Amino acid sequence: MALADLYSSRSYYKTRVTLSTIDSNDTVVDAAAAALDLIKEEEVQAIIGPTSSMQANFIINIGDKAQVPIISYSATRPSLTSQRSSFFFRIAQNDSSQVKAIGAIIKAFKWRQVIPIYTDNEFGNGIVPYLIDALQEADADVPYQSLISPTATDTQITNELHKLKNMPTRVFVVHMLTRLASRFFMKVQEFGMMNRGYVWIITDSIANELDLIEPLVYEALQGVVGIRTYVPRTKRLNLLKRDWRKRFRRYYPTVEDIPEVDVYGLWAYDAAWALATAVELAGTDNLRYTAAKINSSNYLFNVGVNQNGPRLREALSDVTFMGLAGEFSLINGQLQSTLFEIVNVIGNGRRNVGFWSPETGLTRKLVDSGGAKGLRSIIWPGEPVVTPKGWEVPTNGRKLRIGVPVKDGFWEFVKLVRDFETNVTIGVEGYCIDVFKAVIEKLPYKVDYEFVPAEKSNSVPGGSYNEFTYQLFLGKFDAVVGDVTIRANRSTYIDYTLPFTESGVAMVVPMKTEKNTNAWVFLKPLTWKLWALTAGFFLFIALVVWILEHRVNEEFRGSSLDQICTSLWYSFSTMVFAHREVTLNNCTRLVVILWLFVVLIITQSYTASLASLLTVQELKPSVNDINLLLKNGENIGYQGGSFVYEILKSLKFDDSQLKTYESAEELHELFVKGSMNGGISAAVDETPYIKVFLAQYCSQYTTTEPTFKADGFGFGFPIGSPLVPDISRKILEVTEGERMKEIETKWFKNVEECTASKVAELSSTRLSINSFWGLFLVTGVVSLSSVVAYIGKFLYDEQRVWRNNVEPSIWRVFCALIRKFMKRDPTAHPLRRRASMNDVPVLARRRSF
């Protein structure tokens, strides 16, 4: 059809290409023999059609030896071009050109694990290195590669599917020829792997021939996403398809279903068109073969050399035109075509969901508008619209084996529950265990698991934590849960979730005591706020007494200076109960009684606190520098199996200086012994353990420098585990919610944070306002009430002054009342009684007292 169309439109061509066909029987050997026959017997100028990569692999060498151009429109293996034969032309897309499109889809949906499924031959193996590179660029791992033999039986396919179904990965990329792919997907459907949660991506070797697949197989492909070579729809293509149907009916009148022309047919059409054009350009001046230079009876060696081959090769390399499959242009013998169509198999057809090209990436439309990135909505297997997460916990009945460390102390974090009679472990509990359970409950899917205690080693219970986490790498556990610190050296062989505890490593030291010899220690019993409040109340009481007494009591009369001094003297003398002035107003007596009670409480408390400061010793850290311990050769403790050992060794501590402990009680015993008796002078541990320890011995120990960086406790999983991101997200939800507070209260309800300020508070005897604000409040309220009542009575008695005053000025009325208030009250009974006495001067009466 291509040659007929070309020569009908270019009747002026002086050359004509004739076809010599031979059957390769779809085998590599027969294809090679056919190529030799065409070259030796027919002396053809070019060979079109090694249909498979396996056939082309050998024929390329024959064509290179005979200088006969080999043109293939369906051999897509990437390595064929690496043989560097200038006489090989591939009028088809290289398989490796589509792997970046696959990687873009994987990255767009954020899948982290992908399993390639491909034919176990040269065609299937050729794409794998390029596909894995593209997946790694998309941050996806390849935990397993599934190879299907071209001659695999249904049983072998089923066995392989059973293996895949038991794996957590649910994203598969299938690369095989249509015939094998049809059988494979029928088994996939039968095995229940085309249900919700699965993702199937097919390469162009299958997607390009979707129109030729039987309807029964099409039903098994529902929800599959395919990568197809994009073929532009043109009027010329429609005419070809119409002529194809007419010619097919003429050749095969009894066949009812006429197959569609796929992209391989279009490439074959363009290949013949290009070859005929190149022959016209190269000419037919020298179409002879020269005899072989090697005289041998071996049929393979007796191959002549085509004299016109180099000219035809150069002409074919320069041919360019707009073909049926798109623009035809060859670079290094390879067709330049990198535009792919992304399709979704739905119902009885396929639906376009986007395009991919190296320049624009994934786009919804062929012409990138700048805002149409990504793909249209996809109907996945099982007909869900929601994107599958790409993995699931295998439903093969096996539970996840969760490794937990065996501890002999600090059971608040992890504790094995044993049967007292049989000593058999019946459960696991603790802070870390409850956090893990709370996180698993938050997951939107079910995860079955069982806790497996770590076996004990000869060194420490459960071995070191490095050994414990390495068991996960060896496959003994599916995850590790417990007080496992996130460390860089461990992250090389396991993946950590986000931490669920605070981080840090610090040093714990005993407290030492010192006596307080400060010259200003007498000010320490009271806080400065209490000092200020007490002084203010002395002034306040002086004012209240003056208001209540100066009109009825000669003791508080005299000049203004005398009244001020007398009032202040009376108020401050109550501090030592040395006041002698007699109060005559009953309200004054009530105020003074309350104030004397307050003064009594404060003075007694001050005396006790000052005595304590002078006699009780002050607590301070016994060691402030870890280098002093190293220099003096003192012992230092660390928790057995902890990574803290590595920190201490990096600080040049000798093993003889390092002592291990397993519990808070054992650590306390080591401190009591001291370095001289085989104990320790300090201990280095992680913040969570230190809090538990100081909660029991807060007034005896404290933390000090140095502090080291640590990333807190996290859960460990195998590298690439799809559980890690989901669990990390749920850890954030748990730690930020009320559930975390409940867990902390359950395990650490008796654990209060013991900081330096807490220690100072425990050892301090300073008095603050918090201890006395009630007394001051009562005294203040009673005093103000007495003053208000007294002034109210005064205004009532003197109402004639402010009612009958003819002067309109309020200020003058106010001044008149003040003058009246500053004078004696002659009507007061106490004053009259004092006045009826002998007219003795006031000073003389004071001396008589």
C-alpha positions in Angstrom: 0.0 0.0 0.0 2.8 2.4 0.8 4.7 1.8 -2.4 1.5 2.0 -4.5 0.5 5.3 -2.8 4.0 6.7 -3.2 4.4 5.9 -6.9 0.9 7.0 -7.7 1.6 10.4 -6.2 5.2 10.6 -7.6 4.9 9.1 -11.1 8.0 11.0 -12.1 10.3 8.7 -10.0 12.7 6.9 -12.2 13.1 4.0 -9.7 10.8 1.4 -8.5 11.1 -0.8 -5.4 9.9 -4.4 -5.7 9.3 -6.7 -2.7 10.7 -10.1 -2.3 8.9 -11.7 0.7 10.0 -14.7 2.7 8.5 -16.3 5.9 10.7 -16.2 9.0 8.2 -18.6 10.8 8.5 -16.2 13.8 11.8 -17.8 15.0 15.2 -16.4 15.3 17.0 -19.2 13.3 14.5 -19.1 10.4 14.7 -15.3 10.4 18.5 -15.4 10.1 18.3 -18.0 7.4 15.8 -16.0 5.5 18.0 -12.9 5.7 20.9 -14.9 4.3 18.8 -16.2 1.5 17.6 -12.8 0.5 21.2 -11.4 0.5 22.9 -14.4 -1.2 20.2 -15.5 -3.6 18.1 -12.4 -4.2 20.9 -9.8 -3.6 18.3 -7.4 -2.1 19.3 -3.8 -1.5 17.6 -3.6 1.9 15.7 -5.8 4.3 12.5 -4.7 6.0 10.9 -6.5 8.9 12.8 -8.4 11.6 9.6 -8.3 13.7 11.2 -9.0 17.1 14.2 -7.8 18.9 15.6 -11.4 19.1 15.4 -11.7 15.3 16.9 -8.2 14.7 19.8 -8.9 17.1 21.4 -11.5 14.7 20.2 -10.0 11.4 21.9 -6.7 12.2 25.3 -8.4 12.1 24.5 -10.0 8.7 23.4 -6.7 7.3 26.5 -4.9 8.6 28.7 -7.6 7.0 26.9 -7.4 3.7 26.4 -3.6 3.9 22.6 -4.1 3.4 20.4 -1.7 5.4 18.2 -3.6 7.9 15.0 -1.7 8.6 12.8 -2.8 11.5 9.4 -1.2 12.5 8.8 -3.4 15.6 12.2 -4.4 17.2 12.2 -2.0 20.2 14.9 -3.4 22.5 17.1 -0.5 23.6 20.4 -2.3 23.2 20.0 -2.9 19.5 21.3 0.6 18.8 24.2 0.1 21.1 25.7 -2.4 18.6 26.7 0.7 16.5 25.8 -0.8 13.2 25.3 2.1 10.7 23.2 -0.2 8.5 20.5 -0.7 11.1 17.5 1.6 11.0 14.7 1.4 13.6 11.5 3.0 12.4 9.9 2.6 15.8 10.2 4.0 19.3 12.9 2.7 21.5 11.4 0.9 24.6 13.5 3.1 26.8 11.9 6.3 25.5 8.7 5.5 27.6 10.3 4.8 31.0 10.4 8.5 32.0 6.7 8.7 31.2 6.1 5.7 33.6 8.3 7.4 36.2 6.3 10.6 35.9 3.1 8.8 36.6 4.6 7.0 39.6 5.9 10.3 40.9 2.6 12.1 40.3 0.7 9.7 42.5 3.5 9.5 45.1 3.8 5.7 45.0 7.0 4.5 46.7 7.3 0.9 45.6 6.8 -0.6 42.1 7.2 -4.2 40.8 8.1 -4.6 37.2 6.7 -7.7 35.5 8.3 -8.5 32.2 9.1 -11.3 29.7 12.1 -13.4 30.5 13.9 -12.9 27.2 15.9 -10.2 25.4 12.8 -8.1 24.6 11.7 -8.1 28.3 15.2 -7.7 29.9 16.1 -4.8 27.6 13.9 -2.2 29.3 14.6 -3.2 32.9 17.8 -1.1 33.6 16.2 2.0 32.1 12.9 1.4 33.9 14.7 1.0 37.3 16.7 4.2 36.8 13.5 6.1 35.9 11.7 4.7 39.0 14.6 5.7 41.3 14.5 9.2 39.9 10.8 9.2 40.9 11.8 8.2 44.5 10.3 4.7 44.0 12.0 1.5 45.1 11.8 -1.9 43.2 11.5 -4.5 46.0 11.1 -7.4 43.5 11.2 -8.1 39.8 8.8 -10.7 38.3 10.0 -12.6 35.2 7.4 -14.5 33.1 8.8 -17.0 30.6 7.4 -16.6 27.0 6.4 -20.3 27.3 5.0 -20.1 30.8 2.0 -22.3 31.6 -1.1 -21.1 33.4 0.1 -22.8 36.5 3.4 -21.0 36.4 1.7 -17.7 36.0 -0.6 -18.5 38.9 2.3 -19.4 41.1 4.0 -16.1 40.3 0.8 -14.1 41.0 0.4 -15.9 44.3 3.9 -14.7 45.2 3.0 -11.1 44.2 -0.3 -11.1 46.1 1.5 -11.9 49.3 3.8 -8.9 48.9 2.7 -5.4 50.2 3.4 -3.7 46.9 0.3 -3.1 44.8 1.8 -1.1 41.8 2.9 -3.2 38.8 4.4 -2.2 35.5 3.8 -4.9 32.8 6.1 -5.2 29.8 5.4 -8.1 27.5 4.0 -8.9 24.1 0.3 -8.9 23.6 -0.2 -12.7 23.2 1.4 -13.4 26.6 -0.1 -10.3 28.2 -3.6 -11.5 27.2 -3.1 -14.8 29.1 -1.4 -13.1 32.0 -4.2 -10.6 32.6 -6.9 -13.3 32.4 -5.1 -15.0 35.3 -4.7 -11.7 37.1 -8.5 -11.3 37.0 -9.1 -14.9 38.1 -6.7 -14.5 41.0 -8.6 -11.4 42.3 -5.8 -8.9 41.6 -7.9 -6.6 39.5 -9.8 -5.4 42.6 -9.7 -2.2 44.5 -6.3 -1.1 45.7 -4.3 -2.5 42.7 -2.5 -0.4 40.1 -1.6 -1.9 36.7 0.5 0.1 34.2 1.2 -1.4 30.8 3.9 -0.4 28.4 3.4 0.5 24.7 4.1 -3.1 23.6 0.6 -3.9 25.0 -1.1 -0.5 24.9 -0.3 0.1 21.2 -2.3 -3.0 20.3 -5.4 -2.5 22.6 -7.6 -2.3 19.5 -6.5 -5.8 18.5 -7.2 -7.5 21.8 -10.2 -9.8 22.1 -13.3 -8.5 24.1 -12.9 -11.2 26.8 -9.3 -10.0 27.5 -10.4 -6.4 27.4 -12.8 -7.2 30.2 -9.8 -8.3 32.3 -8.0 -5.0 31.6 -10.6 -2.7 33.3 -8.8 0.1 35.2 -5.4 -0.5 33.6 -3.4 2.6 32.7 -1.4 2.3 29.4 1.4 4.2 27.7 0.7 4.5 23.9 2.6 6.0 21.1 0.7 9.2 20.1 -0.5 9.1 16.5 -2.0 12.4 15.2 -5.3 12.0 13.6 -5.2 13.3 10.0 -7.3 13.1 6.9 -4.6 11.0 5.2 -4.7 8.5 8.0 -8.5 8.2 7.7 -8.1 7.6 4.0 -5.6 4.9 4.6 -7.8 3.1 7.1 -10.7 3.2 4.6 -8.5 1.8 1.8 -7.2 -0.8 4.3 -10.7 -2.1 4.9 -11.5 -2.3 1.2 -8.3 -4.1 0.4 -8.7 -6.5 3.4 -12.1 -7.5 2.2 -10.8 -8.1 -1.3 -8.1 -10.4 0.0 -10.1 -12.0 2.8 -13.8 -11.9 1.8 -14.9 -14.5 4.4 -13.4 -12.6 7.5 -16.0 -10.6 9.2 -13.9 -8.7 11.8 -11.4 -6.5 10.0 -8.5 -5.7 12.3 -7.5 -2.1 12.8 -4.2 -0.7 11.6 -2.0 -0.3 14.7 1.0 1.9 15.1 3.3 -0.9 14.0 1.5 -1.0 10.7 1.8 2.8 10.3 5.6 2.5 11.0 5.8 -0.2 8.4 4.0 2.0 5.9 6.4 4.9 6.7 9.4 2.6 6.5 8.5 1.5 3.0 7.8 5.0 2.0 11.1 6.2 3.3 13.0 3.3 1.7 11.5 4.0 -1.7 12.3 7.7 -1.4 15.9 6.9 -0.4 16.3 4.5 -3.4 15.2 7.3 -5.7 17.8 9.6 -4.0 20.6 7.0 -4.1 20.0 5.9 -7.6 20.5 2.5 -9.2 23.9 2.9 -10.9 25.6 0.1 -9.0 23.4 -2.6 -7.5 25.9 -5.4 -7.7 27.4 -7.5 -4.9 31.1 -8.1 -4.7 32.2 -11.6 -4.0 33.2 -12.6 -0.5 36.9 -12.2 0.3 37.0 -15.4 2.4 36.8 -18.6 0.4 35.1 -21.1 2.7 32.5 -23.7 2.3 30.7 -22.2 5.3 27.5 -20.7 4.1 27.7 -17.9 6.7 31.0 -16.6 5.6 30.3 -16.6 1.9 28.4 -13.3 1.9 29.1 -10.7 -0.6 29.1 -6.9 -0.1 26.4 -4.6 -1.5 28.1 -1.9 -3.5 25.1 0.4 -3.3 24.6 -0.1 0.4 26.6 2.9 1.7 24.8 5.3 -0.7 21.5 3.9 0.2 22.4 4.2 3.9 23.3 7.9 3.6 20.1 8.6 1.6 17.9 6.9 4.1 19.5 8.8 6.9 18.6 12.1 5.2 15.0 11.3 4.4 12.4 13.5 6.3 8.7 13.8 5.7 5.3 13.8 7.5 4.4 10.2 7.8 1.2 8.5 8.9 2.7 7.9 12.4 4.0 11.5 12.7 7.0 13.4 11.6 9.6 11.0 10.1 13.2 11.9 11.0 16.1 9.6 11.7 19.0 10.4 14.0 21.7 7.7 14.2 19.3 5.3 12.6 16.6 5.9 15.3 13.1 7.3 14.7 12.7 10.5 16.7 9.3 10.3 18.4 8.9 10.9 22.1 5.3 12.0 22.5 3.1 9.5 24.4 -0.6 9.3 25.1 -1.7 8.1 28.6 -4.9 6.0 28.3 -7.3 4.3 30.8 -9.1 1.1 29.8 -12.8 1.6 30.7 -15.7 -0.5 29.4 -15.3 -1.5 25.8 -12.7 1.1 24.9 -10.0 3.3 26.2 -10.1 6.9 27.5 -7.4 9.5 27.1 -6.3 10.9 30.4 -3.3 12.9 29.3 0.0 13.1 27.4 3.7 13.0 28.2 6.7 14.5 26.5 10.2 15.3 27.7 9.6 19.0 27.3 6.2 19.4 29.2 6.0 16.3 31.3 2.5 15.1 32.1 -0.3 17.3 30.7 -4.0 16.9 30.3 -4.0 18.4 26.9 -1.7 17.9 23.9 -0.9 21.6 23.7 0.3 22.7 27.2 -1.7 25.7 28.3 0.4 26.3 31.4 -2.4 25.2 33.8 -3.2 21.7 32.7 -0.4 19.8 34.3 -1.0 16.3 35.6 -3.7 13.8 34.4 -7.4 13.6 34.2 -9.3 11.5 36.7 -8.6 7.8 36.3 -10.9 4.9 37.0 -8.8 2.3 38.8 -9.3 -1.5 39.0 -12.4 -2.2 41.0 -13.8 1.1 39.7 -12.7 3.4 42.5 -12.0 7.1 41.7 -9.8 7.5 44.8 -6.1 6.9 44.0 -4.9 3.7 45.5 -2.2 4.1 48.1 0.0 1.7 46.2 0.5 -0.9 48.9 -1.4 -3.0 51.4 -0.5 -5.3 54.3 -0.6 -8.8 52.7 -3.7 -10.8 53.4 -2.0 -14.1 53.7 -2.9 -14.6 57.3 0.6 -13.8 58.6 0.8 -11.1 61.3 3.5 -8.5 61.4 6.2 -9.6 63.8 6.9 -6.6 66.0 10.2 -6.9 67.9 10.3 -5.4 71.4 13.4 -5.1 73.6 13.8 -7.1 76.8 14.5 -4.8 79.7 15.4 -5.3 83.4 14.5 -1.7 84.4 12.8 1.5 83.3 9.7 -0.6 82.8 7.6 2.5 82.3 8.7 2.4 78.6 8.6 -1.3 77.8 7.7 -4.2 80.0 7.1 -7.9 79.4 4.1 -9.3 81.3 4.9 -12.8 82.5 2.9 -15.6 84.1 4.2 -15.9 87.6 3.8 -19.7 87.6 5.1 -20.6 84.2 7.3 -17.5 83.6 5.9 -17.4 80.1 5.5 -14.0 78.4 1.8 -13.3 78.1 1.9 -9.7 76.9 3.8 -6.5 76.4 2.9 -3.2 77.9 4.5 0.2 78.5 4.5 3.8 77.3 6.1 3.0 73.9 3.7 0.0 73.4 0.6 2.2 74.1 1.8 4.9 71.7 2.3 2.2 69.0 -1.2 0.8 69.5 -2.7 4.2 69.4 -1.0 5.0 66.1 -2.1 1.7 64.6 -5.7 2.4 65.6 -5.5 5.6 63.7 -4.6 4.0 60.4 -7.4 3.8 57.8 -6.8 0.1 57.3 -6.3 -2.9 59.5 -2.8 -4.1 60.4 -2.5 -7.4 62.3 0.6 -7.7 64.4 2.1 -9.7 67.2 4.9 -8.7 69.7 8.0 -10.8 69.6 10.5 -10.2 72.5 14.1 -10.0 71.5 16.3 -13.0 72.5 18.8 -12.4 75.2 22.5 -12.3 74.6 25.3 -12.9 77.0 26.1 -9.2 77.4 22.9 -7.4 78.3 19.2 -8.3 78.2 18.1 -8.3 74.6 21.6 -7.4 73.5 22.6 -3.9 72.6 20.1 -1.7 70.8 22.3 -1.8 67.7 22.1 -5.6 67.7 18.3 -5.4 68.3 17.7 -3.1 65.3 20.0 -5.1 63.1 17.7 -8.1 63.6 15.1 -6.1 61.7 17.5 -5.8 58.8 18.2 -9.6 58.9 14.4 -10.2 58.5 13.7 -11.6 62.0 11.2 -8.8 62.6 8.9 -6.8 60.4 9.3 -3.8 62.7 10.8 -2.8 66.0 8.9 -1.0 68.7 10.2 0.3 72.0 12.5 2.8 73.5 14.6 2.7 70.3 16.5 6.0 69.6 16.8 7.3 66.1 20.5 7.1 65.2 22.3 7.9 61.9 24.3 4.6 61.9 21.1 2.5 62.3 19.3 4.5 59.5 21.6 2.9 57.0 19.8 -0.4 57.4 16.4 0.5 58.7 13.8 3.2 58.2 12.6 5.2 61.2 9.3 6.9 61.7 9.0 10.4 63.1 10.0 10.5 66.8 7.3 10.4 69.5 9.4 11.6 72.4 11.6 14.6 73.1 15.2 14.3 72.3 18.5 14.9 74.0 21.3 13.2 76.1 22.5 14.8 79.4 24.6 14.1 82.4 23.2 13.3 85.9 25.3 14.2 88.9 24.7 14.1 92.7 24.0 17.4 94.6 26.6 18.7 97.0 25.9 21.1 99.9 27.3 24.4 101.0 26.5 26.8 103.9 25.2 30.2 103.1 27.6 33.0 104.3 26.2 35.9 102.4 26.2 39.2 104.3 22.8 40.1 103.0 21.3 36.7 103.8 18.8 38.4 106.2 16.9 39.7 103.1 16.4 36.2 101.6 13.6 34.8 103.8 11.1 37.1 102.0 10.8 37.7 98.3 11.1 41.3 97.2 7.4 41.4 96.4 6.5 40.4 99.9 9.0 43.0 101.3 7.3 45.7 99.3 3.8 44.6 100.2 4.6 44.5 103.9 6.2 47.9 103.8 3.2 49.3 101.9 0.8 47.9 104.5 2.7 49.5 107.4 2.2 52.9 105.7 -1.4 52.0 105.0 -2.1 51.0 108.6 -0.5 54.3 109.8 -2.9 56.2 107.6 -5.9 54.3 108.8 -5.0 54.7 112.5 -4.5 58.5 112.0 -7.9 58.8 110.2 -9.7 57.0 113.0 -7.9 58.5 116.0 -6.7 62.1 115.3 -10.1 63.7 116.1 -10.7 61.9 119.3 -7.3 61.0 120.7 -4.8 63.6 122.0 -2.0 61.1 121.4 -2.4 61.7 117.7 -2.8 65.5 117.9 -0.2 68.3 117.5 1.5 69.7 114.5 1.3 68.0 111.1 4.8 66.6 111.6 3.9 65.3 115.0 0.8 63.6 113.7 2.7 61.9 110.8 5.6 60.8 113.0 3.2 59.5 115.7 1.1 57.5 113.1 4.2 56.0 111.5 5.8 55.2 114.9 2.7 53.5 116.0 2.4 51.4 112.8 6.0 50.3 112.6 6.3 49.7 116.3 3.7 46.9 115.9 6.5 45.0 114.1 8.0 44.3 117.6 4.8 44.9 119.5 6.3 48.1 121.1 3.4 50.4 120.5 2.2 52.2 123.7 -0.3 54.7 122.4 -3.9 54.1 123.6 -6.5 53.8 120.8 -9.9 55.2 121.7 -11.9 54.4 118.5 -13.4 50.9 118.5 -12.8 50.6 114.7 -9.2 51.4 115.3 -9.0 48.6 117.8 -10.5 46.1 115.3 -8.0 47.1 112.6 -5.0 47.0 115.0 -6.0 43.5 116.3 -6.1 42.1 112.8 -2.9 43.8 111.8 -1.1 42.5 114.9 -2.1 39.0 113.9 -0.7 39.5 110.5 2.5 40.9 111.9 2.8 37.9 114.3 2.5 35.4 111.4 5.0 37.2 109.2 7.6 37.7 112.0 7.4 34.1 113.1 7.7 32.8 109.5 10.6 35.2 108.8 12.4 34.0 111.9 12.0 30.3 111.0 13.1 30.9 107.4 16.1 33.0 108.4 17.2 30.3 110.8 16.8 27.7 108.1 19.0 29.7 105.7 21.7 30.1 108.3 21.7 26.5 109.3 20.5 24.4 106.4 23.1 23.7 103.7 22.6 24.8 100.1 22.4 22.2 97.3 24.7 22.4 94.2 25.8 20.0 91.4 28.9 18.0 92.5 30.3 18.0 89.0 30.0 20.6 86.3 32.4 19.4 83.7 32.6 15.9 82.2 36.3 16.5 81.3 37.1 16.6 85.0 35.8 13.1 85.4 38.0 12.0 82.5 41.0 13.8 83.9 40.6 12.4 87.4 39.8 8.9 86.2 36.4 8.8 87.9 33.8 6.3 86.9 30.7 7.3 84.8 27.6 5.2 84.2 25.4 4.5 81.2 22.4 2.3 80.6 23.3 -1.1 79.3 22.9 -1.6 75.6 22.5 2.1 74.9 24.2 4.1 72.2 25.5 6.4 75.0 28.5 4.0 75.2 29.6 5.2 71.8 29.4 8.8 72.9 31.5 8.1 76.0 34.1 6.2 74.0 34.3 9.1 71.5 35.1 11.3 74.6 38.1 9.0 75.3 36.7 7.3 78.4 38.3 3.9 79.1 36.2 0.8 79.5 37.4 0.5 83.1 35.7 3.8 83.9 32.3 2.9 82.4 29.7 1.2 84.6 26.3 -0.1 83.3 22.9 0.0 85.0 19.5 -1.3 84.1 17.1 0.5 86.4 16.7 3.8 88.3 17.3 1.9 91.6 20.6 0.4 90.3 21.7 3.8 89.2 21.1 5.3 92.6 23.1 2.4 94.2 26.0 3.2 92.0 25.9 6.9 93.0 25.8 5.9 96.7 28.9 3.8 96.3 30.9 6.5 94.5 33.9 6.0 92.2 36.2 5.0 95.0 34.1 2.0 95.9 33.2 0.8 92.4 30.3 3.1 91.9 30.1 6.2 89.7 30.4 10.0 90.0 28.1 10.8 87.1 25.8 9.1 84.6 25.0 10.0 81.0 21.6 9.0 79.6 18.7 10.1 77.4 16.2 12.7 78.6 13.2 10.3 79.0 15.1 8.0 81.4 16.6 11.0 83.3 13.1 12.3 84.0 12.0 9.0 85.4 15.1 8.8 87.6 15.0 12.4 88.9 11.3 12.0 89.7 12.3 9.5 92.4 15.5 11.3 93.6 14.8 14.9 92.7 16.4 16.5 95.7 19.5 14.3 95.5 20.5 14.6 91.9 20.4 17.1 89.0 21.3 17.4 85.4 24.3 19.4 84.1 26.4 20.0 81.1 27.2 18.5 78.6 24.1 17.8 76.6 24.3 15.9 73.4 22.0 15.8 70.4 19.6 12.9 69.9 16.5 12.5 67.8 14.2 10.8 70.4 12.4 7.4 70.2 11.0 6.2 66.9 9.6 3.0 65.4 11.8 1.1 63.0 10.8 -0.6 59.8 12.7 -2.2 56.8 14.1 0.2 54.3 11.4 1.2 51.9 8.5 0.0 54.0 5.3 1.8 52.8 4.1 1.8 56.4 6.7 4.4 57.4 5.0 7.6 55.9 1.5 6.5 57.1 2.6 5.8 60.6 4.7 9.0 60.8 1.6 11.0 59.9 -0.5 9.2 62.5 2.3 9.8 65.1 1.8 13.5 64.6 -1.9 13.1 65.1 -1.5 11.1 68.3 1.2 13.3 69.9 -0.8 16.5 69.2 -4.1 15.1 70.6 -5.5 14.2 73.9 -4.6 10.5 73.5 -0.9 11.2 74.1 -1.8 13.1 77.4 -3.7 10.0 78.5 -0.8 7.7 77.8 1.6 10.0 79.6 -0.6 10.3 82.6 -1.1 6.5 82.7 2.7 5.7 82.8 4.2 8.9 84.2 1.5 10.2 86.5 4.0 10.2 89.5 6.8 11.6 87.4 7.2 15.3 87.8 9.8 17.2 85.8 12.8 17.8 88.0 14.7 20.8 86.7 17.2 23.0 88.4 14.4 25.4 89.3 12.5 22.6 90.9 15.5 21.5 92.9 16.0 25.1 94.0 12.3 25.3 95.0 12.6 22.1 97.1 15.7 23.4 98.8 14.5 27.0 99.2 12.7 28.4 102.3 11.9 31.9 100.9 8.5 33.2 101.7 6.3 34.8 99.0 3.0 36.6 98.7 1.3 33.4 97.8 1.6 32.3 101.5 0.0 35.5 103.0 -2.2 37.1 100.5 -5.4 36.0 102.4 -4.3 37.8 105.6 -3.4 41.0 103.7 -6.8 40.9 101.9 -8.8 40.5 105.1 -6.8 43.3 106.8 -7.2 45.6 103.9 -10.9 45.1 103.5 -11.6 45.6 107.3 -9.4 48.7 107.3 -11.1 50.3 104.3 -14.5 49.5 105.6 -13.7 51.1 109.0 -12.4 54.3 107.2 -15.4 54.5 104.9 -17.8 54.0 107.9 -16.0 56.7 110.0 -15.9 59.2 107.1 -19.6 58.5 106.4 -20.5 59.2 110.0 -18.5 62.4 109.9 -20.3 63.6 106.8 -23.6 62.8 108.4 -22.8 64.8 111.6 -21.5 67.8 109.6 -24.3 67.8 107.0 -25.2 71.4 108.0 -21.8 72.4 106.5 -22.5 71.1 103.1 -26.3 71.4 103.0 -26.8 74.9 104.3 -23.8 76.4 102.8 -24.8 79.4 100.6 -21.6 79.4 98.7 -22.1 77.6 95.4 -18.5 76.4 95.0 -18.0 72.7 95.6 -14.3 73.3 96.2 -15.0 75.7 99.0 -17.4 73.2 100.6 -14.8 70.5 100.3 -12.1 72.7 102.0 -14.5 73.6 104.8 -15.1 69.9 105.5 -11.4 69.2 105.5 -10.8 72.0 108.0 -13.5 70.6 110.2 -12.1 67.0 109.8 -8.7 68.2 110.9 -10.0 69.7 114.2 -10.8 67.9 117.4 -14.2 66.4 117.9 -15.5 68.0 121.2 -18.6 65.9 121.2 -16.7 62.6 121.4 -17.1 60.9 124.8 -13.6 59.7 125.1 -12.3 63.2 124.5 -14.6 64.6 127.2 -13.4 62.0 129.6 -9.8 62.9 128.8 -10.6 66.7 129.1 -12.3 66.4 132.6 -9.0 65.2 134.0 -6.6 67.8 135.4 -5.5 70.3 132.9 -2.1 68.6 132.5 -0.3 69.3 129.3 -0.4 66.6 126.8 3.4 66.0 127.0 3.2 65.5 130.8 0.4 62.9 130.5 2.5 61.0 128.0 5.4 60.9 130.4 3.1 59.7 133.2 2.3 56.7 131.0 
